[in-house]
Amino acid sequence: MTVLIGFVFFGLFSPGPNVILLTTSGARFGFRATLPHLLGVALGVGVIAFVTALGLGALLEGAPRMRFALTIVAACWILWMAWKLWNAPPSQAHGKERPFSFIEAVLFQWVNPKIWAVALSASMLVPELAPIAQACTLAITFSVTNLFVCLFWTYAGSLLKSLLVDPIKWQIFMRGMALALVCFSALVFL
């Protein structure tokens, strides 16, 4: 179980769409405003881990055309988010801009290729249990571990908020995060 927790922690802690978006949201909107997004990510990754352990991941692996179509959708979605970050106004001027809602964050996990990849790999590390017990073990491990990962990155982003009051620093930060998302969108095809 320790190996599973370690694998999930490092898989989710490393930069990817959730880490980039939560850090950015923490910097733009603050820690408290980003909490629904954070909680949606934590629950959403658990749901993906659950359905992966029940066989949806293996089904996707066995259907290359469906997998490729989902990869295209994921890459386009991530590029759209990168475009929004690239053009984001300074934090003081965000007006109608807002962080992801809880539901949006849960649903985003369905097109987050990193979560699928980590869940597929982690499903091999779950001890031999009945299928539902295996799926629940993976879901709980993902959600609880990711809750702490999300708390860290959102808080780190919120600490940056005071450093990013200068519009130039803000633009550099946001464009750096946007470029990180663009790089990640290219990685989904590997």
PyRosetta script that sets phi, psi and omega in degrees:
from pyrosetta import init, pose_from_sequence

init()
pose = pose_from_sequence("MTVLIGFVFFGLFSPGPNVILLTTSGARFGFRATLPHLLGVALGVGVIAFVTALGLGALLEGAPRMRFALTIVAACWILWMAWKLWNAPPSQAHGKERPFSFIEAVLFQWVNPKIWAVALSASMLVPELAPIAQACTLAITFSVTNLFVCLFWTYAGSLLKSLLVDPIKWQIFMRGMALALVCFSALVFL")
pose.set_psi(1, -34.5)
pose.set_omega(1, 178.5)
pose.set_phi(2, -62.6)
pose.set_psi(2, -38.8)
pose.set_omega(2, 178.9)
pose.set_phi(3, -63.9)
pose.set_psi(3, -43.0)
pose.set_omega(3, 178.9)
pose.set_phi(4, -60.6)
pose.set_psi(4, -48.5)
pose.set_omega(4, -179.1)
pose.set_phi(5, -61.6)
pose.set_psi(5, -44.3)
pose.set_omega(5, 178.5)
pose.set_phi(6, -61.6)
pose.set_psi(6, -44.2)
pose.set_omega(6, 179.7)
pose.set_phi(7, -62.4)
pose.set_psi(7, -47.0)
pose.set_omega(7, -179.6)
pose.set_phi(8, -63.5)
pose.set_psi(8, -43.2)
pose.set_omega(8, 179.8)
pose.set_phi(9, -58.3)
pose.set_psi(9, -52.9)
pose.set_omega(9, -177.4)
pose.set_phi(10, -68.0)
pose.set_psi(10, -34.1)
pose.set_omega(10, 177.2)
pose.set_phi(11, -65.2)
pose.set_psi(11, -36.2)
pose.set_omega(11, -177.8)
pose.set_phi(12, -91.3)
pose.set_psi(12, -26.0)
pose.set_omega(12, -178.3)
pose.set_phi(13, -74.5)
pose.set_psi(13, -32.1)
pose.set_omega(13, -178.4)
pose.set_phi(14, -66.9)
pose.set_psi(14, 152.8)
pose.set_omega(14, -175.9)
pose.set_phi(15, -57.8)
pose.set_psi(15, 137.5)
pose.set_omega(15, 177.4)
pose.set_phi(16, -167.1)
pose.set_psi(16, -175.2)
pose.set_omega(16, -177.0)
pose.set_phi(17, -54.7)
pose.set_psi(17, -44.7)
pose.set_omega(17, -178.6)
pose.set_phi(18, -64.4)
pose.set_psi(18, -45.2)
pose.set_omega(18, -179.5)
pose.set_phi(19, -61.4)
pose.set_psi(19, -46.5)
pose.set_omega(19, -178.6)
pose.set_phi(20, -64.0)
pose.set_psi(20, -46.3)
pose.set_omega(20, -177.2)
pose.set_phi(21, -69.0)
pose.set_psi(21, -38.7)
pose.set_omega(21, 179.1)
pose.set_phi(22, -69.7)
pose.set_psi(22, -40.4)
pose.set_omega(22, 177.5)
pose.set_phi(23, -63.0)
pose.set_psi(23, -44.5)
pose.set_omega(23, 179.5)
pose.set_phi(24, -64.6)
pose.set_psi(24, -43.1)
pose.set_omega(24, 179.6)
pose.set_phi(25, -64.9)
pose.set_psi(25, -40.2)
pose.set_omega(25, 176.5)
pose.set_phi(26, -60.1)
pose.set_psi(26, -40.6)
pose.set_omega(26, 179.4)
pose.set_phi(27, -71.0)
pose.set_psi(27, -37.5)
pose.set_omega(27, -176.8)
pose.set_phi(28, -78.9)
pose.set_psi(28, -45.6)
pose.set_omega(28, -169.1)
pose.set_phi(29, -114.2)
pose.set_psi(29, -11.0)
pose.set_omega(29, -178.4)
pose.set_phi(30, 94.2)
pose.set_psi(30, 165.6)
pose.set_omega(30, -175.6)
pose.set_phi(31, -64.2)
pose.set_psi(31, -52.0)
pose.set_omega(31, -174.9)
pose.set_phi(32, -61.6)
pose.set_psi(32, -43.1)
pose.set_omega(32, -179.3)
pose.set_phi(33, -67.1)
pose.set_psi(33, -24.3)
pose.set_omega(33, -178.6)
pose.set_phi(34, -87.9)
pose.set_psi(34, -7.6)
pose.set_omega(34, -177.7)
pose.set_phi(35, -55.3)
pose.set_psi(35, -43.6)
pose.set_omega(35, 177.4)
pose.set_phi(36, -59.9)
pose.set_psi(36, -40.4)
pose.set_omega(36, 176.5)
pose.set_phi(37, -60.4)
pose.set_psi(37, -49.4)
pose.set_omega(37, 180.0)
pose.set_phi(38, -56.4)
pose.set_psi(38, -48.9)
pose.set_omega(38, -178.6)
pose.set_phi(39, -67.3)
pose.set_psi(39, -34.7)
pose.set_omega(39, 176.5)
pose.set_phi(40, -64.4)
pose.set_psi(40, -39.5)
pose.set_omega(40, 176.8)
pose.set_phi(41, -63.7)
pose.set_psi(41, -47.6)
pose.set_omega(41, -178.3)
pose.set_phi(42, -59.4)
pose.set_psi(42, -43.5)
pose.set_omega(42, 177.9)
pose.set_phi(43, -71.1)
pose.set_psi(43, -43.6)
pose.set_omega(43, -177.1)
pose.set_phi(44, -59.6)
pose.set_psi(44, -41.1)
pose.set_omega(44, 178.9)
pose.set_phi(45, -67.2)
pose.set_psi(45, -33.1)
pose.set_omega(45, 176.0)
pose.set_phi(46, -65.0)
pose.set_psi(46, -39.6)
pose.set_omega(46, 178.2)
pose.set_phi(47, -64.0)
pose.set_psi(47, -45.3)
pose.set_omega(47, 179.3)
pose.set_phi(48, -62.3)
pose.set_psi(48, -43.0)
pose.set_omega(48, 178.3)
pose.set_phi(49, -62.1)
pose.set_psi(49, -39.8)
pose.set_omega(49, 180.0)
pose.set_phi(50, -62.1)
pose.set_psi(50, -51.9)
pose.set_omega(50, -177.4)
pose.set_phi(51, -70.0)
pose.set_psi(51, -28.9)
pose.set_omega(51, 176.0)
pose.set_phi(52, -64.9)
pose.set_psi(52, -45.6)
pose.set_omega(52, -180.0)
pose.set_phi(53, -65.3)
pose.set_psi(53, -28.0)
pose.set_omega(53, 178.4)
pose.set_phi(54, -80.1)
pose.set_psi(54, -5.6)
pose.set_omega(54, 174.5)
pose.set_phi(55, 119.5)
pose.set_psi(55, -7.9)
pose.set_omega(55, 179.9)
pose.set_phi(56, -63.1)
pose.set_psi(56, -36.9)
pose.set_omega(56, 178.0)
pose.set_phi(57, -62.0)
pose.set_psi(57, -44.0)
pose.set_omega(57, 178.2)
pose.set_phi(58, -65.4)
pose.set_psi(58, -36.8)
pose.set_omega(58, 177.4)
pose.set_phi(59, -61.7)
pose.set_psi(59, -43.9)
pose.set_omega(59, 178.1)
pose.set_phi(60, -65.6)
pose.set_psi(60, -38.7)
pose.set_omega(60, 177.8)
pose.set_phi(61, -63.1)
pose.set_psi(61, -32.7)
pose.set_omega(61, -178.7)
pose.set_phi(62, -84.6)
pose.set_psi(62, -5.0)
pose.set_omega(62, -179.9)
pose.set_phi(63, -121.9)
pose.set_psi(63, 81.5)
pose.set_omega(63, -173.2)
pose.set_phi(64, -59.0)
pose.set_psi(64, -35.2)
pose.set_omega(64, 179.9)
pose.set_phi(65, -67.7)
pose.set_psi(65, -42.4)
pose.set_omega(65, 178.5)
pose.set_phi(66, -65.0)
pose.set_psi(66, -41.9)
pose.set_omega(66, 178.8)
pose.set_phi(67, -62.0)
pose.set_psi(67, -42.2)
pose.set_omega(67, 179.3)
pose.set_phi(68, -64.7)
pose.set_psi(68, -42.2)
pose.set_omega(68, 178.7)
pose.set_phi(69, -61.6)
pose.set_psi(69, -42.9)
pose.set_omega(69, 177.6)
pose.set_phi(70, -65.6)
pose.set_psi(70, -34.4)
pose.set_omega(70, 177.5)
pose.set_phi(71, -64.6)
pose.set_psi(71, -42.4)
pose.set_omega(71, 178.2)
pose.set_phi(72, -62.9)
pose.set_psi(72, -46.8)
pose.set_omega(72, 179.1)
pose.set_phi(73, -59.2)
pose.set_psi(73, -46.3)
pose.set_omega(73, -179.5)
pose.set_phi(74, -61.3)
pose.set_psi(74, -46.6)
pose.set_omega(74, -179.4)
pose.set_phi(75, -62.0)
pose.set_psi(75, -43.0)
pose.set_omega(75, 179.0)
pose.set_phi(76, -64.1)
pose.set_psi(76, -41.4)
pose.set_omega(76, 179.8)
pose.set_phi(77, -63.7)
pose.set_psi(77, -44.2)
pose.set_omega(77, -179.7)
pose.set_phi(78, -65.9)
pose.set_psi(78, -39.4)
pose.set_omega(78, 177.0)
pose.set_phi(79, -65.3)
pose.set_psi(79, -36.9)
pose.set_omega(79, 176.9)
pose.set_phi(80, -63.5)
pose.set_psi(80, -42.7)
pose.set_omega(80, 177.7)
pose.set_phi(81, -64.2)
pose.set_psi(81, -38.5)
pose.set_omega(81, 177.5)
pose.set_phi(82, -62.2)
pose.set_psi(82, -40.9)
pose.set_omega(82, 178.2)
pose.set_phi(83, -60.8)
pose.set_psi(83, -43.1)
pose.set_omega(83, 179.0)
pose.set_phi(84, -63.7)
pose.set_psi(84, -41.4)
pose.set_omega(84, 178.1)
pose.set_phi(85, -65.8)
pose.set_psi(85, -41.9)
pose.set_omega(85, -178.8)
pose.set_phi(86, -58.4)
pose.set_psi(86, -37.2)
pose.set_omega(86, -176.8)
pose.set_phi(87, -100.0)
pose.set_psi(87, 9.9)
pose.set_omega(87, -177.3)
pose.set_phi(88, -65.8)
pose.set_psi(88, 133.7)
pose.set_omega(88, 177.1)
pose.set_phi(89, -72.4)
pose.set_psi(89, 164.1)
pose.set_omega(89, 176.5)
pose.set_phi(90, -53.2)
pose.set_psi(90, 153.2)
pose.set_omega(90, -172.9)
pose.set_phi(91, -57.2)
pose.set_psi(91, -31.3)
pose.set_omega(91, -179.4)
pose.set_phi(92, -72.3)
pose.set_psi(92, -17.8)
pose.set_omega(92, -173.0)
pose.set_phi(93, -111.5)
pose.set_psi(93, 23.6)
pose.set_omega(93, -172.8)
pose.set_phi(94, -75.8)
pose.set_psi(94, -7.7)
pose.set_omega(94, 171.9)
pose.set_phi(95, 42.6)
pose.set_psi(95, -107.7)
pose.set_omega(95, -177.0)
pose.set_phi(96, -84.7)
pose.set_psi(96, -3.4)
pose.set_omega(96, 175.9)
pose.set_phi(97, -64.7)
pose.set_psi(97, 147.9)
pose.set_omega(97, 179.9)
pose.set_phi(98, -152.9)
pose.set_psi(98, 161.4)
pose.set_omega(98, 176.3)
pose.set_phi(99, -71.9)
pose.set_psi(99, 168.0)
pose.set_omega(99, 174.0)
pose.set_phi(100, -56.1)
pose.set_psi(100, 146.1)
pose.set_omega(100, 171.2)
pose.set_phi(101, -80.4)
pose.set_psi(101, 170.9)
pose.set_omega(101, 177.7)
pose.set_phi(102, -56.6)
pose.set_psi(102, -49.3)
pose.set_omega(102, -177.7)
pose.set_phi(103, -65.3)
pose.set_psi(103, -42.8)
pose.set_omega(103, 178.4)
pose.set_phi(104, -60.2)
pose.set_psi(104, -39.8)
pose.set_omega(104, 179.9)
pose.set_phi(105, -68.4)
pose.set_psi(105, -39.7)
pose.set_omega(105, 176.6)
pose.set_phi(106, -62.2)
pose.set_psi(106, -48.5)
pose.set_omega(106, -177.1)
pose.set_phi(107, -66.9)
pose.set_psi(107, -31.8)
pose.set_omega(107, 178.8)
pose.set_phi(108, -58.7)
pose.set_psi(108, -30.8)
pose.set_omega(108, -177.2)
pose.set_phi(109, -62.5)
pose.set_psi(109, -25.1)
pose.set_omega(109, 179.7)
pose.set_phi(110, -68.2)
pose.set_psi(110, -23.4)
pose.set_omega(110, 177.3)
pose.set_phi(111, -113.4)
pose.set_psi(111, 14.3)
pose.set_omega(111, 178.8)
pose.set_phi(112, -92.5)
pose.set_psi(112, 101.3)
pose.set_omega(112, -174.6)
pose.set_phi(113, -63.3)
pose.set_psi(113, -28.6)
pose.set_omega(113, -179.7)
pose.set_phi(114, -64.4)
pose.set_psi(114, -41.4)
pose.set_omega(114, -179.9)
pose.set_phi(115, -63.6)
pose.set_psi(115, -43.0)
pose.set_omega(115, 178.0)
pose.set_phi(116, -61.1)
pose.set_psi(116, -43.5)
pose.set_omega(116, -178.8)
pose.set_phi(117, -64.2)
pose.set_psi(117, -45.4)
pose.set_omega(117, -179.9)
pose.set_phi(118, -66.6)
pose.set_psi(118, -40.7)
pose.set_omega(118, -179.8)
pose.set_phi(119, -65.4)
pose.set_psi(119, -41.6)
pose.set_omega(119, 177.7)
pose.set_phi(120, -61.0)
pose.set_psi(120, -45.4)
pose.set_omega(120, 179.8)
pose.set_phi(121, -67.1)
pose.set_psi(121, -42.3)
pose.set_omega(121, -178.1)
pose.set_phi(122, -67.7)
pose.set_psi(122, -28.6)
pose.set_omega(122, -178.9)
pose.set_phi(123, -62.4)
pose.set_psi(123, -22.0)
pose.set_omega(123, 177.0)
pose.set_phi(124, -75.3)
pose.set_psi(124, -16.7)
pose.set_omega(124, -175.6)
pose.set_phi(125, -97.5)
pose.set_psi(125, -4.9)
pose.set_omega(125, -177.9)
pose.set_phi(126, -75.5)
pose.set_psi(126, 134.5)
pose.set_omega(126, 179.1)
pose.set_phi(127, -59.6)
pose.set_psi(127, 154.3)
pose.set_omega(127, 178.8)
pose.set_phi(128, -63.6)
pose.set_psi(128, 111.5)
pose.set_omega(128, 178.4)
pose.set_phi(129, -137.9)
pose.set_psi(129, 174.8)
pose.set_omega(129, 171.9)
pose.set_phi(130, -60.7)
pose.set_psi(130, 150.5)
pose.set_omega(130, -174.9)
pose.set_phi(131, -52.2)
pose.set_psi(131, -44.5)
pose.set_omega(131, -179.3)
pose.set_phi(132, -67.6)
pose.set_psi(132, -40.4)
pose.set_omega(132, 178.5)
pose.set_phi(133, -64.1)
pose.set_psi(133, -39.5)
pose.set_omega(133, 177.6)
pose.set_phi(134, -63.4)
pose.set_psi(134, -45.5)
pose.set_omega(134, -179.8)
pose.set_phi(135, -63.9)
pose.set_psi(135, -41.7)
pose.set_omega(135, 178.9)
pose.set_phi(136, -65.8)
pose.set_psi(136, -40.6)
pose.set_omega(136, 178.1)
pose.set_phi(137, -60.3)
pose.set_psi(137, -46.0)
pose.set_omega(137, -179.8)
pose.set_phi(138, -66.4)
pose.set_psi(138, -43.1)
pose.set_omega(138, -179.2)
pose.set_phi(139, -62.3)
pose.set_psi(139, -45.4)
pose.set_omega(139, -179.1)
pose.set_phi(140, -66.9)
pose.set_psi(140, -41.8)
pose.set_omega(140, 178.7)
pose.set_phi(141, -60.8)
pose.set_psi(141, -45.6)
pose.set_omega(141, -179.9)
pose.set_phi(142, -64.5)
pose.set_psi(142, -49.6)
pose.set_omega(142, -175.5)
pose.set_phi(143, -64.4)
pose.set_psi(143, -47.0)
pose.set_omega(143, -177.0)
pose.set_phi(144, -68.3)
pose.set_psi(144, -46.3)
pose.set_omega(144, 179.4)
pose.set_phi(145, -61.4)
pose.set_psi(145, -44.9)
pose.set_omega(145, -177.6)
pose.set_phi(146, -69.1)
pose.set_psi(146, -27.3)
pose.set_omega(146, 176.0)
pose.set_phi(147, -57.8)
pose.set_psi(147, -45.7)
pose.set_omega(147, 179.9)
pose.set_phi(148, -68.9)
pose.set_psi(148, -37.9)
pose.set_omega(148, 176.6)
pose.set_phi(149, -62.4)
pose.set_psi(149, -45.8)
pose.set_omega(149, -179.3)
pose.set_phi(150, -64.6)
pose.set_psi(150, -40.8)
pose.set_omega(150, 177.6)
pose.set_phi(151, -59.6)
pose.set_psi(151, -44.4)
pose.set_omega(151, -179.9)
pose.set_phi(152, -60.2)
pose.set_psi(152, -53.2)
pose.set_omega(152, -174.2)
pose.set_phi(153, -68.9)
pose.set_psi(153, -36.0)
pose.set_omega(153, 177.8)
pose.set_phi(154, -67.3)
pose.set_psi(154, -43.1)
pose.set_omega(154, 178.6)
pose.set_phi(155, -64.0)
pose.set_psi(155, -42.4)
pose.set_omega(155, 177.9)
pose.set_phi(156, -59.0)
pose.set_psi(156, -43.0)
pose.set_omega(156, 177.5)
pose.set_phi(157, -63.2)
pose.set_psi(157, -41.2)
pose.set_omega(157, -179.4)
pose.set_phi(158, -65.4)
pose.set_psi(158, -30.6)
pose.set_omega(158, 176.1)
pose.set_phi(159, -67.9)
pose.set_psi(159, -28.8)
pose.set_omega(159, 179.5)
pose.set_phi(160, -73.9)
pose.set_psi(160, -21.3)
pose.set_omega(160, -175.0)
pose.set_phi(161, -52.3)
pose.set_psi(161, -44.9)
pose.set_omega(161, -178.3)
pose.set_phi(162, -69.8)
pose.set_psi(162, -24.2)
pose.set_omega(162, 178.8)
pose.set_phi(163, -82.1)
pose.set_psi(163, -15.1)
pose.set_omega(163, -173.3)
pose.set_phi(164, -106.4)
pose.set_psi(164, 26.4)
pose.set_omega(164, 179.4)
pose.set_phi(165, -72.1)
pose.set_psi(165, -26.4)
pose.set_omega(165, 176.0)
pose.set_phi(166, -72.9)
pose.set_psi(166, 125.5)
pose.set_omega(166, -177.5)
pose.set_phi(167, -56.5)
pose.set_psi(167, -33.7)
pose.set_omega(167, 179.5)
pose.set_phi(168, -67.7)
pose.set_psi(168, -46.1)
pose.set_omega(168, 178.1)
pose.set_phi(169, -62.8)
pose.set_psi(169, -39.8)
pose.set_omega(169, 178.7)
pose.set_phi(170, -60.0)
pose.set_psi(170, -47.9)
pose.set_omega(170, -178.6)
pose.set_phi(171, -63.7)
pose.set_psi(171, -41.0)
pose.set_omega(171, 178.2)
pose.set_phi(172, -61.9)
pose.set_psi(172, -46.1)
pose.set_omega(172, 179.4)
pose.set_phi(173, -60.7)
pose.set_psi(173, -50.8)
pose.set_omega(173, -176.6)
pose.set_phi(174, -64.2)
pose.set_psi(174, -39.7)
pose.set_omega(174, -179.8)
pose.set_phi(175, -72.1)
pose.set_psi(175, -32.4)
pose.set_omega(175, 173.4)
pose.set_phi(176, -63.9)
pose.set_psi(176, -42.2)
pose.set_omega(176, 177.3)
pose.set_phi(177, -66.2)
pose.set_psi(177, -39.4)
pose.set_omega(177, 178.1)
pose.set_phi(178, -62.7)
pose.set_psi(178, -43.3)
pose.set_omega(178, 178.6)
pose.set_phi(179, -64.7)
pose.set_psi(179, -36.5)
pose.set_omega(179, 176.6)
pose.set_phi(180, -61.9)
pose.set_psi(180, -40.9)
pose.set_omega(180, 177.0)
pose.set_phi(181, -65.4)
pose.set_psi(181, -40.3)
pose.set_omega(181, 178.2)
pose.set_phi(182, -60.6)
pose.set_psi(182, -45.8)
pose.set_omega(182, 178.0)
pose.set_phi(183, -59.8)
pose.set_psi(183, -41.8)
pose.set_omega(183, 179.7)
pose.set_phi(184, -65.6)
pose.set_psi(184, -36.9)
pose.set_omega(184, -179.5)
pose.set_phi(185, -62.8)
pose.set_psi(185, -32.2)
pose.set_omega(185, 177.2)
pose.set_phi(186, -71.2)
pose.set_psi(186, -33.7)
pose.set_omega(186, -178.8)
pose.set_phi(187, -67.3)
pose.set_psi(187, -21.6)
pose.set_omega(187, -177.6)
pose.set_phi(188, -64.8)
pose.set_psi(188, -17.3)
pose.set_omega(188, -179.0)
pose.set_phi(189, -89.9)
pose.set_psi(189, -4.5)
pose.set_omega(189, 179.0)
pose.set_phi(190, -82.9)
pose.dump_pdb("model.pdb")
